[in-house]
Amino acid sequence: MSRSEDTRRKWLMPMAMHVMEHGMGAASLRPLAKAAGTSDRMLIYHFGNKDALIAELLSFIAESYSVMLDQAFGKDRASSRDQCLNLLLDRIRDPQMQPFMGLWWEIVAGAARGNQSYRDAAGAIMDRLLLWLESKLPVDDPDPAAGARLMLVLVEGSLMLEGIGKGDVAKAGLSAAQL
């Protein structure tokens, strides 16, 4: 790893913590530099430009999110789609995961408003989550790719409904799902 890569890596954690606490609206160069203990000019020097910085920061956050999800599963696969869904939802609902979820919905809202950077970031995060889900479904799952997509639809829909105070609708829908 080059010295520049080491420097960027060192700065990503405090910048990620800043963004998860204050949101993407606070992801301008000066506040990010302050969080990292450096200057905005040094961020540009090491990351190239703000778009590259944000892309790498969101990738770092997505990787951190994956690591936290792995803690719920360990190295094992779920024994069924239902178990996979329930383990995932339990982990995502954990208060420790709420900063990720707040940031996620902010990214989704920006993507829905047509912000291409947010759309690209959200797409990359979903691609990563789909691969992760495929790796956690049972070994004998008849179609892991389709199963992962089903899990993603159920999780995202359920969390959105819970987020707007319609957890009862989410719970009823999940109960009716045939996994």
LINVEN-V143215 format. One record per residue. D_CENTER is the distance of its C-alpha to the mean C-alpha in whole Angstrom. Layout:
# LINVEN-V143215
d_center
D_CENTER
D_CENTER
This chain:
# LINVEN-V143215
d_center
25
27
27
25
22
23
23
20
18
20
19
15
15
17
15
12
14
15
13
11
15
16
14
14
17
18
17
20
22
24
22
19
22
24
21
21
25
26
27
25
28
27
23
25
27
24
21
24
23
20
18
18
17
14
13
13
12
8
9
10
7
4
8
8
5
7
10
10
10
13
15
15
16
18
19
21
20
20
24
23
21
21
21
17
16
18
16
13
13
15
13
10
13
14
15
13
10
11
10
6
7
10
8
6
10
11
10
11
14
15
14
16
19
19
17
17
15
12
13
13
10
8
10
9
6
8
11
9
8
11
13
12
13
16
17
17
19
23
25
27
25
27
24
20
19
20
19
16
16
18
15
12
15
16
13
11
15
16
13
14
18
17
16
19
21
22
21
24
24
20
22
25
23
21
25
26
24
26
24
